[in-house]
Amino acid sequence: MDAVDFVKKVGEAFNVEIPPAAVAEFQTLGDLVSYLDSQG
């Protein structure tokens, strides 16, 4: 699974839309978790 598919699946699982521009900013899984925390 590539990174785009992974982020899409995570967004669906958490019911959060993650824009492509935000995905480009994620350097680590921690960045993704921080983003998800900020959206909730």
PDB file of all heavy atoms in Angstrom:
ATOM      1  N   MET A   1       0.859  -1.166   0.000  1.00  0.00           N
ATOM      2  CA  MET A   1       0.000   0.000   0.000  1.00  0.00           C
ATOM      3  C   MET A   1       0.912   1.238   0.000  1.00  0.00           C
ATOM      4  O   MET A   1       1.818   1.334   0.808  1.00  0.00           O
ATOM      5  CB  MET A   1      -0.881  -0.037   1.250  1.00  0.00           C
ATOM      6  CG  MET A   1      -1.797   1.145   1.393  1.00  0.00           C
ATOM      7  SD  MET A   1      -2.794   1.189   2.902  1.00  0.00           S
ATOM      8  CE  MET A   1      -3.560  -0.376   2.939  1.00  0.00           C
ATOM      9  N   ASP A   2       0.653   2.149  -0.911  1.00  0.00           N
ATOM     10  CA  ASP A   2       1.485   3.348  -0.924  1.00  0.00           C
ATOM     11  C   ASP A   2       0.955   4.378   0.074  1.00  0.00           C
ATOM     12  O   ASP A   2      -0.102   4.205   0.677  1.00  0.00           O
ATOM     13  CB  ASP A   2       1.624   3.918  -2.323  1.00  0.00           C
ATOM     14  CG  ASP A   2       0.330   4.441  -2.911  1.00  0.00           C
ATOM     15  OD1 ASP A   2      -0.708   4.358  -2.263  1.00  0.00           O
ATOM     16  OD2 ASP A   2       0.380   4.941  -4.050  1.00  0.00           O
ATOM     17  N   ALA A   3       1.718   5.432   0.270  1.00  0.00           N
ATOM     18  CA  ALA A   3       1.404   6.422   1.299  1.00  0.00           C
ATOM     19  C   ALA A   3       0.055   7.097   1.069  1.00  0.00           C
ATOM     20  O   ALA A   3      -0.686   7.340   2.020  1.00  0.00           O
ATOM     21  CB  ALA A   3       2.514   7.467   1.359  1.00  0.00           C
ATOM     22  N   VAL A   4      -0.279   7.384  -0.170  1.00  0.00           N
ATOM     23  CA  VAL A   4      -1.546   8.067  -0.462  1.00  0.00           C
ATOM     24  C   VAL A   4      -2.731   7.188  -0.071  1.00  0.00           C
ATOM     25  O   VAL A   4      -3.674   7.646   0.566  1.00  0.00           O
ATOM     26  CB  VAL A   4      -1.615   8.473  -1.947  1.00  0.00           C
ATOM     27  CG1 VAL A   4      -2.975   9.057  -2.285  1.00  0.00           C
ATOM     28  CG2 VAL A   4      -0.515   9.469  -2.274  1.00  0.00           C
ATOM     29  N   ASP A   5      -2.653   5.906  -0.444  1.00  0.00           N
ATOM     30  CA  ASP A   5      -3.722   4.984  -0.074  1.00  0.00           C
ATOM     31  C   ASP A   5      -3.830   4.840   1.439  1.00  0.00           C
ATOM     32  O   ASP A   5      -4.919   4.781   2.002  1.00  0.00           O
ATOM     33  CB  ASP A   5      -3.503   3.606  -0.691  1.00  0.00           C
ATOM     34  CG  ASP A   5      -3.798   3.579  -2.175  1.00  0.00           C
ATOM     35  OD1 ASP A   5      -4.560   4.437  -2.659  1.00  0.00           O
ATOM     36  OD2 ASP A   5      -3.260   2.679  -2.851  1.00  0.00           O
ATOM     37  N   PHE A   6      -2.678   4.779   2.097  1.00  0.00           N
ATOM     38  CA  PHE A   6      -2.663   4.657   3.553  1.00  0.00           C
ATOM     39  C   PHE A   6      -3.354   5.844   4.209  1.00  0.00           C
ATOM     40  O   PHE A   6      -4.214   5.676   5.078  1.00  0.00           O
ATOM     41  CB  PHE A   6      -1.220   4.530   4.051  1.00  0.00           C
ATOM     42  CG  PHE A   6      -1.112   4.541   5.547  1.00  0.00           C
ATOM     43  CD1 PHE A   6      -1.494   3.431   6.291  1.00  0.00           C
ATOM     44  CD2 PHE A   6      -0.632   5.653   6.209  1.00  0.00           C
ATOM     45  CE1 PHE A   6      -1.400   3.443   7.669  1.00  0.00           C
ATOM     46  CE2 PHE A   6      -0.534   5.672   7.593  1.00  0.00           C
ATOM     47  CZ  PHE A   6      -0.912   4.562   8.324  1.00  0.00           C
ATOM     48  N   VAL A   7      -2.993   7.049   3.794  1.00  0.00           N
ATOM     49  CA  VAL A   7      -3.578   8.255   4.390  1.00  0.00           C
ATOM     50  C   VAL A   7      -5.076   8.322   4.087  1.00  0.00           C
ATOM     51  O   VAL A   7      -5.876   8.710   4.942  1.00  0.00           O
ATOM     52  CB  VAL A   7      -2.837   9.523   3.910  1.00  0.00           C
ATOM     53  CG1 VAL A   7      -3.564  10.779   4.345  1.00  0.00           C
ATOM     54  CG2 VAL A   7      -1.419   9.517   4.445  1.00  0.00           C
ATOM     55  N   LYS A   8      -5.471   7.898   2.894  1.00  0.00           N
ATOM     56  CA  LYS A   8      -6.889   7.872   2.550  1.00  0.00           C
ATOM     57  C   LYS A   8      -7.643   6.922   3.470  1.00  0.00           C
ATOM     58  O   LYS A   8      -8.717   7.262   3.982  1.00  0.00           O
ATOM     59  CB  LYS A   8      -7.067   7.462   1.089  1.00  0.00           C
ATOM     60  CG  LYS A   8      -8.499   7.496   0.628  1.00  0.00           C
ATOM     61  CD  LYS A   8      -8.621   7.160  -0.849  1.00  0.00           C
ATOM     62  CE  LYS A   8     -10.069   7.144  -1.279  1.00  0.00           C
ATOM     63  NZ  LYS A   8     -10.216   6.793  -2.679  1.00  0.00           N
ATOM     64  N   LYS A   9      -7.093   5.744   3.695  1.00  0.00           N
ATOM     65  CA  LYS A   9      -7.728   4.762   4.586  1.00  0.00           C
ATOM     66  C   LYS A   9      -7.808   5.287   6.024  1.00  0.00           C
ATOM     67  O   LYS A   9      -8.808   5.091   6.703  1.00  0.00           O
ATOM     68  CB  LYS A   9      -6.971   3.439   4.564  1.00  0.00           C
ATOM     69  CG  LYS A   9      -6.960   2.763   3.231  1.00  0.00           C
ATOM     70  CD  LYS A   9      -8.230   2.015   2.987  1.00  0.00           C
ATOM     71  CE  LYS A   9      -8.076   1.207   1.702  1.00  0.00           C
ATOM     72  NZ  LYS A   9      -9.322   0.804   1.146  1.00  0.00           N
ATOM     73  N   VAL A  10      -6.763   5.936   6.478  1.00  0.00           N
ATOM     74  CA  VAL A  10      -6.765   6.504   7.827  1.00  0.00           C
ATOM     75  C   VAL A  10      -7.841   7.579   7.929  1.00  0.00           C
ATOM     76  O   VAL A  10      -8.593   7.629   8.910  1.00  0.00           O
ATOM     77  CB  VAL A  10      -5.376   7.073   8.200  1.00  0.00           C
ATOM     78  CG1 VAL A  10      -5.436   7.896   9.475  1.00  0.00           C
ATOM     79  CG2 VAL A  10      -4.367   5.944   8.342  1.00  0.00           C
ATOM     80  N   GLY A  11      -7.932   8.435   6.928  1.00  0.00           N
ATOM     81  CA  GLY A  11      -8.959   9.475   6.918  1.00  0.00           C
ATOM     82  C   GLY A  11     -10.357   8.891   6.971  1.00  0.00           C
ATOM     83  O   GLY A  11     -11.223   9.380   7.701  1.00  0.00           O
ATOM     84  N   GLU A  12     -10.580   7.821   6.214  1.00  0.00           N
ATOM     85  CA  GLU A  12     -11.890   7.159   6.229  1.00  0.00           C
ATOM     86  C   GLU A  12     -12.172   6.543   7.596  1.00  0.00           C
ATOM     87  O   GLU A  12     -13.286   6.630   8.104  1.00  0.00           O
ATOM     88  CB  GLU A  12     -11.947   6.084   5.145  1.00  0.00           C
ATOM     89  CG  GLU A  12     -11.982   6.642   3.741  1.00  0.00           C
ATOM     90  CD  GLU A  12     -11.830   5.575   2.666  1.00  0.00           C
ATOM     91  OE1 GLU A  12     -11.651   4.386   2.994  1.00  0.00           O
ATOM     92  OE2 GLU A  12     -11.895   5.951   1.479  1.00  0.00           O
ATOM     93  N   ALA A  13     -11.155   5.936   8.198  1.00  0.00           N
ATOM     94  CA  ALA A  13     -11.328   5.288   9.500  1.00  0.00           C
ATOM     95  C   ALA A  13     -11.666   6.289  10.596  1.00  0.00           C
ATOM     96  O   ALA A  13     -12.435   5.981  11.512  1.00  0.00           O
ATOM     97  CB  ALA A  13     -10.071   4.515   9.864  1.00  0.00           C
ATOM     98  N   PHE A  14     -11.100   7.499  10.501  1.00  0.00           N
ATOM     99  CA  PHE A  14     -11.332   8.519  11.517  1.00  0.00           C
ATOM    100  C   PHE A  14     -12.352   9.562  11.087  1.00  0.00           C
ATOM    101  O   PHE A  14     -12.565  10.547  11.788  1.00  0.00           O
ATOM    102  CB  PHE A  14     -10.014   9.197  11.904  1.00  0.00           C
ATOM    103  CG  PHE A  14      -9.114   8.304  12.715  1.00  0.00           C
ATOM    104  CD1 PHE A  14      -8.151   7.520  12.107  1.00  0.00           C
ATOM    105  CD2 PHE A  14      -9.244   8.237  14.088  1.00  0.00           C
ATOM    106  CE1 PHE A  14      -7.327   6.683  12.839  1.00  0.00           C
ATOM    107  CE2 PHE A  14      -8.429   7.418  14.844  1.00  0.00           C
ATOM    108  CZ  PHE A  14      -7.467   6.630  14.215  1.00  0.00           C
ATOM    109  N   ASN A  15     -12.966   9.332   9.922  1.00  0.00           N
ATOM    110  CA  ASN A  15     -13.980  10.244   9.388  1.00  0.00           C
ATOM    111  C   ASN A  15     -13.446  11.674   9.288  1.00  0.00           C
ATOM    112  O   ASN A  15     -14.096  12.636   9.703  1.00  0.00           O
ATOM    113  CB  ASN A  15     -15.258  10.191  10.234  1.00  0.00           C
ATOM    114  CG  ASN A  15     -16.448  10.731   9.470  1.00  0.00           C
ATOM    115  OD1 ASN A  15     -16.491  10.675   8.254  1.00  0.00           O
ATOM    116  ND2 ASN A  15     -17.411  11.257  10.198  1.00  0.00           N
ATOM    117  N   VAL A  16     -12.238  11.787   8.736  1.00  0.00           N
ATOM    118  CA  VAL A  16     -11.566  13.078   8.562  1.00  0.00           C
ATOM    119  C   VAL A  16     -11.075  13.149   7.122  1.00  0.00           C
ATOM    120  O   VAL A  16     -10.468  12.214   6.623  1.00  0.00           O
ATOM    121  CB  VAL A  16     -10.353  13.209   9.514  1.00  0.00           C
ATOM    122  CG1 VAL A  16      -9.577  14.480   9.241  1.00  0.00           C
ATOM    123  CG2 VAL A  16     -10.797  13.156  10.960  1.00  0.00           C
ATOM    124  N   GLU A  17     -11.348  14.262   6.450  1.00  0.00           N
ATOM    125  CA  GLU A  17     -10.798  14.444   5.110  1.00  0.00           C
ATOM    126  C   GLU A  17      -9.410  15.063   5.240  1.00  0.00           C
ATOM    127  O   GLU A  17      -9.236  16.101   5.882  1.00  0.00           O
ATOM    128  CB  GLU A  17     -11.692  15.335   4.268  1.00  0.00           C
ATOM    129  CG  GLU A  17     -11.220  15.435   2.842  1.00  0.00           C
ATOM    130  CD  GLU A  17     -12.247  16.030   1.913  1.00  0.00           C
ATOM    131  OE1 GLU A  17     -13.439  15.953   2.214  1.00  0.00           O
ATOM    132  OE2 GLU A  17     -11.833  16.584   0.890  1.00  0.00           O
ATOM    133  N   ILE A  18      -8.446  14.412   4.640  1.00  0.00           N
ATOM    134  CA  ILE A  18      -7.064  14.880   4.705  1.00  0.00           C
ATOM    135  C   ILE A  18      -6.685  15.381   3.323  1.00  0.00           C
ATOM    136  O   ILE A  18      -6.540  14.590   2.388  1.00  0.00           O
ATOM    137  CB  ILE A  18      -6.124  13.751   5.161  1.00  0.00           C
ATOM    138  CG1 ILE A  18      -6.591  13.178   6.502  1.00  0.00           C
ATOM    139  CG2 ILE A  18      -4.694  14.266   5.256  1.00  0.00           C
ATOM    140  CD1 ILE A  18      -5.846  11.945   6.951  1.00  0.00           C
ATOM    141  N   PRO A  19      -6.539  16.696   3.165  1.00  0.00           N
ATOM    142  CA  PRO A  19      -6.229  17.249   1.842  1.00  0.00           C
ATOM    143  C   PRO A  19      -4.816  16.864   1.388  1.00  0.00           C
ATOM    144  O   PRO A  19      -3.914  16.690   2.212  1.00  0.00           O
ATOM    145  CB  PRO A  19      -6.340  18.762   2.059  1.00  0.00           C
ATOM    146  CG  PRO A  19      -6.223  18.973   3.518  1.00  0.00           C
ATOM    147  CD  PRO A  19      -6.679  17.721   4.192  1.00  0.00           C
ATOM    148  N   PRO A  20      -4.636  16.738   0.082  1.00  0.00           N
ATOM    149  CA  PRO A  20      -3.310  16.350  -0.441  1.00  0.00           C
ATOM    150  C   PRO A  20      -2.179  17.274   0.010  1.00  0.00           C
ATOM    151  O   PRO A  20      -1.065  16.811   0.243  1.00  0.00           O
ATOM    152  CB  PRO A  20      -3.495  16.430  -1.956  1.00  0.00           C
ATOM    153  CG  PRO A  20      -4.951  16.237  -2.166  1.00  0.00           C
ATOM    154  CD  PRO A  20      -5.626  16.852  -0.970  1.00  0.00           C
ATOM    155  N   ALA A  21      -2.465  18.541   0.163  1.00  0.00           N
ATOM    156  CA  ALA A  21      -1.417  19.473   0.611  1.00  0.00           C
ATOM    157  C   ALA A  21      -0.942  19.123   2.019  1.00  0.00           C
ATOM    158  O   ALA A  21       0.251  19.238   2.329  1.00  0.00           O
ATOM    159  CB  ALA A  21      -1.938  20.903   0.570  1.00  0.00           C
ATOM    160  N   ALA A  22      -1.862  18.682   2.863  1.00  0.00           N
ATOM    161  CA  ALA A  22      -1.489  18.287   4.222  1.00  0.00           C
ATOM    162  C   ALA A  22      -0.647  17.018   4.197  1.00  0.00           C
ATOM    163  O   ALA A  22       0.313  16.887   4.951  1.00  0.00           O
ATOM    164  CB  ALA A  22      -2.730  18.100   5.082  1.00  0.00           C
ATOM    165  N   VAL A  23      -1.012  16.089   3.320  1.00  0.00           N
ATOM    166  CA  VAL A  23      -0.276  14.829   3.214  1.00  0.00           C
ATOM    167  C   VAL A  23       1.186  15.092   2.860  1.00  0.00           C
ATOM    168  O   VAL A  23       2.088  14.448   3.392  1.00  0.00           O
ATOM    169  CB  VAL A  23      -0.926  13.900   2.169  1.00  0.00           C
ATOM    170  CG1 VAL A  23      -0.081  12.662   1.948  1.00  0.00           C
ATOM    171  CG2 VAL A  23      -2.341  13.524   2.589  1.00  0.00           C
ATOM    172  N   ALA A  24       1.417  16.057   2.012  1.00  0.00           N
ATOM    173  CA  ALA A  24       2.785  16.387   1.602  1.00  0.00           C
ATOM    174  C   ALA A  24       3.621  16.886   2.778  1.00  0.00           C
ATOM    175  O   ALA A  24       4.843  16.783   2.757  1.00  0.00           O
ATOM    176  CB  ALA A  24       2.760  17.427   0.491  1.00  0.00           C
ATOM    177  N   GLU A  25       2.968  17.414   3.808  1.00  0.00           N
ATOM    178  CA  GLU A  25       3.677  17.950   4.977  1.00  0.00           C
ATOM    179  C   GLU A  25       4.065  16.866   5.982  1.00  0.00           C
ATOM    180  O   GLU A  25       4.925  17.089   6.819  1.00  0.00           O
ATOM    181  CB  GLU A  25       2.795  18.991   5.687  1.00  0.00           C
ATOM    182  CG  GLU A  25       2.435  20.181   4.835  1.00  0.00           C
ATOM    183  CD  GLU A  25       3.635  21.055   4.534  1.00  0.00           C
ATOM    184  OE1 GLU A  25       4.470  21.265   5.429  1.00  0.00           O
ATOM    185  OE2 GLU A  25       3.727  21.533   3.389  1.00  0.00           O
ATOM    186  N   PHE A  26       3.439  15.693   5.936  1.00  0.00           N
ATOM    187  CA  PHE A  26       3.710  14.644   6.915  1.00  0.00           C
ATOM    188  C   PHE A  26       5.081  14.022   6.649  1.00  0.00           C
ATOM    189  O   PHE A  26       5.322  13.458   5.592  1.00  0.00           O
ATOM    190  CB  PHE A  26       2.642  13.540   6.863  1.00  0.00           C
ATOM    191  CG  PHE A  26       1.237  14.005   7.107  1.00  0.00           C
ATOM    192  CD1 PHE A  26       0.176  13.333   6.536  1.00  0.00           C
ATOM    193  CD2 PHE A  26       0.960  15.093   7.900  1.00  0.00           C
ATOM    194  CE1 PHE A  26      -1.134  13.737   6.750  1.00  0.00           C
ATOM    195  CE2 PHE A  26      -0.336  15.518   8.125  1.00  0.00           C
ATOM    196  CZ  PHE A  26      -1.389  14.836   7.543  1.00  0.00           C
ATOM    197  N   GLN A  27       5.955  14.128   7.627  1.00  0.00           N
ATOM    198  CA  GLN A  27       7.270  13.511   7.531  1.00  0.00           C
ATOM    199  C   GLN A  27       7.305  12.182   8.295  1.00  0.00           C
ATOM    200  O   GLN A  27       8.088  11.303   7.960  1.00  0.00           O
ATOM    201  CB  GLN A  27       8.339  14.451   8.093  1.00  0.00           C
ATOM    202  CG  GLN A  27       8.482  15.735   7.314  1.00  0.00           C
ATOM    203  CD  GLN A  27       9.035  15.493   5.916  1.00  0.00           C
ATOM    204  OE1 GLN A  27       9.970  14.725   5.739  1.00  0.00           O
ATOM    205  NE2 GLN A  27       8.433  16.118   4.935  1.00  0.00           N
ATOM    206  N   THR A  28       6.462  12.083   9.320  1.00  0.00           N
ATOM    207  CA  THR A  28       6.433  10.888  10.163  1.00  0.00           C
ATOM    208  C   THR A  28       4.982  10.525  10.481  1.00  0.00           C
ATOM    209  O   THR A  28       4.064  11.325  10.245  1.00  0.00           O
ATOM    210  CB  THR A  28       7.159  11.135  11.498  1.00  0.00           C
ATOM    211  OG1 THR A  28       6.441  12.113  12.244  1.00  0.00           O
ATOM    212  CG2 THR A  28       8.596  11.598  11.283  1.00  0.00           C
ATOM    213  N   LEU A  29       4.793   9.340  11.023  1.00  0.00           N
ATOM    214  CA  LEU A  29       3.455   8.965  11.483  1.00  0.00           C
ATOM    215  C   LEU A  29       3.006   9.894  12.609  1.00  0.00           C
ATOM    216  O   LEU A  29       1.819  10.171  12.750  1.00  0.00           O
ATOM    217  CB  LEU A  29       3.437   7.514  11.964  1.00  0.00           C
ATOM    218  CG  LEU A  29       3.491   6.464  10.879  1.00  0.00           C
ATOM    219  CD1 LEU A  29       3.564   5.074  11.496  1.00  0.00           C
ATOM    220  CD2 LEU A  29       2.287   6.564   9.958  1.00  0.00           C
ATOM    221  N   GLY A  30       3.945  10.393  13.382  1.00  0.00           N
ATOM    222  CA  GLY A  30       3.615  11.349  14.443  1.00  0.00           C
ATOM    223  C   GLY A  30       2.993  12.612  13.878  1.00  0.00           C
ATOM    224  O   GLY A  30       2.091  13.186  14.499  1.00  0.00           O
ATOM    225  N   ASP A  31       3.449  13.053  12.734  1.00  0.00           N
ATOM    226  CA  ASP A  31       2.865  14.222  12.081  1.00  0.00           C
ATOM    227  C   ASP A  31       1.418  13.946  11.703  1.00  0.00           C
ATOM    228  O   ASP A  31       0.544  14.804  11.871  1.00  0.00           O
ATOM    229  CB  ASP A  31       3.652  14.607  10.833  1.00  0.00           C
ATOM    230  CG  ASP A  31       5.053  15.087  11.119  1.00  0.00           C
ATOM    231  OD1 ASP A  31       5.334  15.493  12.264  1.00  0.00           O
ATOM    232  OD2 ASP A  31       5.882  15.046  10.185  1.00  0.00           O
ATOM    233  N   LEU A  32       1.159  12.744  11.208  1.00  0.00           N
ATOM    234  CA  LEU A  32      -0.203  12.364  10.856  1.00  0.00           C
ATOM    235  C   LEU A  32      -1.083  12.320  12.097  1.00  0.00           C
ATOM    236  O   LEU A  32      -2.204  12.836  12.090  1.00  0.00           O
ATOM    237  CB  LEU A  32      -0.211  11.009  10.145  1.00  0.00           C
ATOM    238  CG  LEU A  32      -1.575  10.392   9.839  1.00  0.00           C
ATOM    239  CD1 LEU A  32      -2.433  11.310   8.971  1.00  0.00           C
ATOM    240  CD2 LEU A  32      -1.398   9.030   9.181  1.00  0.00           C
ATOM    241  N   VAL A  33      -0.569  11.744  13.176  1.00  0.00           N
ATOM    242  CA  VAL A  33      -1.336  11.681  14.427  1.00  0.00           C
ATOM    243  C   VAL A  33      -1.625  13.095  14.935  1.00  0.00           C
ATOM    244  O   VAL A  33      -2.752  13.372  15.368  1.00  0.00           O
ATOM    245  CB  VAL A  33      -0.564  10.858  15.482  1.00  0.00           C
ATOM    246  CG1 VAL A  33      -1.222  10.969  16.849  1.00  0.00           C
ATOM    247  CG2 VAL A  33      -0.476   9.401  15.042  1.00  0.00           C
ATOM    248  N   SER A  34      -0.667  13.968  14.898  1.00  0.00           N
ATOM    249  CA  SER A  34      -0.880  15.355  15.332  1.00  0.00           C
ATOM    250  C   SER A  34      -1.968  16.020  14.499  1.00  0.00           C
ATOM    251  O   SER A  34      -2.808  16.752  15.031  1.00  0.00           O
ATOM    252  CB  SER A  34       0.419  16.153  15.244  1.00  0.00           C
ATOM    253  OG  SER A  34       1.360  15.665  16.149  1.00  0.00           O
ATOM    254  N   TYR A  35      -1.945  15.784  13.195  1.00  0.00           N
ATOM    255  CA  TYR A  35      -2.963  16.346  12.312  1.00  0.00           C
ATOM    256  C   TYR A  35      -4.346  15.813  12.707  1.00  0.00           C
ATOM    257  O   TYR A  35      -5.307  16.584  12.828  1.00  0.00           O
ATOM    258  CB  TYR A  35      -2.660  16.015  10.852  1.00  0.00           C
ATOM    259  CG  TYR A  35      -3.707  16.558   9.912  1.00  0.00           C
ATOM    260  CD1 TYR A  35      -3.646  17.873   9.469  1.00  0.00           C
ATOM    261  CD2 TYR A  35      -4.785  15.772   9.498  1.00  0.00           C
ATOM    262  CE1 TYR A  35      -4.615  18.388   8.607  1.00  0.00           C
ATOM    263  CE2 TYR A  35      -5.752  16.273   8.648  1.00  0.00           C
ATOM    264  CZ  TYR A  35      -5.669  17.585   8.221  1.00  0.00           C
ATOM    265  OH  TYR A  35      -6.646  18.085   7.390  1.00  0.00           O
ATOM    266  N   LEU A  36      -4.447  14.504  12.903  1.00  0.00           N
ATOM    267  CA  LEU A  36      -5.729  13.918  13.286  1.00  0.00           C
ATOM    268  C   LEU A  36      -6.221  14.477  14.622  1.00  0.00           C
ATOM    269  O   LEU A  36      -7.409  14.766  14.792  1.00  0.00           O
ATOM    270  CB  LEU A  36      -5.619  12.386  13.365  1.00  0.00           C
ATOM    271  CG  LEU A  36      -5.392  11.680  12.041  1.00  0.00           C
ATOM    272  CD1 LEU A  36      -5.107  10.213  12.279  1.00  0.00           C
ATOM    273  CD2 LEU A  36      -6.578  11.859  11.110  1.00  0.00           C
ATOM    274  N   ASP A  37      -5.316  14.655  15.577  1.00  0.00           N
ATOM    275  CA  ASP A  37      -5.681  15.246  16.872  1.00  0.00           C
ATOM    276  C   ASP A  37      -6.218  16.668  16.705  1.00  0.00           C
ATOM    277  O   ASP A  37      -7.156  17.066  17.371  1.00  0.00           O
ATOM    278  CB  ASP A  37      -4.497  15.266  17.827  1.00  0.00           C
ATOM    279  CG  ASP A  37      -4.190  13.910  18.424  1.00  0.00           C
ATOM    280  OD1 ASP A  37      -5.071  13.010  18.369  1.00  0.00           O
ATOM    281  OD2 ASP A  37      -3.069  13.736  18.953  1.00  0.00           O
ATOM    282  N   SER A  38      -5.612  17.418  15.805  1.00  0.00           N
ATOM    283  CA  SER A  38      -6.043  18.812  15.611  1.00  0.00           C
ATOM    284  C   SER A  38      -7.389  18.908  14.914  1.00  0.00           C
ATOM    285  O   SER A  38      -8.051  19.941  14.995  1.00  0.00           O
ATOM    286  CB  SER A  38      -4.983  19.584  14.820  1.00  0.00           C
ATOM    287  OG  SER A  38      -4.997  19.196  13.448  1.00  0.00           O
ATOM    288  N   GLN A  39      -7.803  17.851  14.221  1.00  0.00           N
ATOM    289  CA  GLN A  39      -9.065  17.863  13.492  1.00  0.00           C
ATOM    290  C   GLN A  39     -10.238  17.413  14.362  1.00  0.00           C
ATOM    291  O   GLN A  39     -11.382  17.570  13.978  1.00  0.00           O
ATOM    292  CB  GLN A  39      -8.980  16.979  12.247  1.00  0.00           C
ATOM    293  CG  GLN A  39      -7.935  17.417  11.264  1.00  0.00           C
ATOM    294  CD  GLN A  39      -8.175  18.837  10.784  1.00  0.00           C
ATOM    295  OE1 GLN A  39      -9.242  19.150  10.277  1.00  0.00           O
ATOM    296  NE2 GLN A  39      -7.196  19.699  10.969  1.00  0.00           N
ATOM    297  N   GLY A  40      -9.965  16.801  15.493  1.00  0.00           N
ATOM    298  CA  GLY A  40     -11.025  16.231  16.329  1.00  0.00           C
ATOM    299  C   GLY A  40     -11.488  17.141  17.355  1.00  0.00           C
ATOM    300  O   GLY A  40     -12.442  17.624  17.677  1.00  0.00           O
TER     301      GLY A  40
END
